Amino acid sequence: MRLDKYLKVSRIIKRRTIAKECIDKGLVFVDGKKAKASTEVKAGNIIDISNLGKFRIIKIAEYATEEIAKTLFERIE
């Protein structure tokens, strides 16, 4: 799944366009590397988001439907 779509579907970021803007500004890293919106993500990837001075580090658990997507990641503080 594309990174920008995953961030929207999992409700980490509210809109896909906002997710793409954050990625384009260089605020999102996947497994320690600067990401593009088209970066393919899969279970086990670690997404690091720096947005508005806050950091979120997320480990992807697996893919699922939109209804249960919120439960499929864990925040690493």
Summary of the structure (lengths in Angstrom):
residues: 77
radius of gyration: 11.0
end to end distance: 24.5
largest distance: 30.3
contacts: 207
relative contact order: 0.21
helix: 29%
strand: 30%
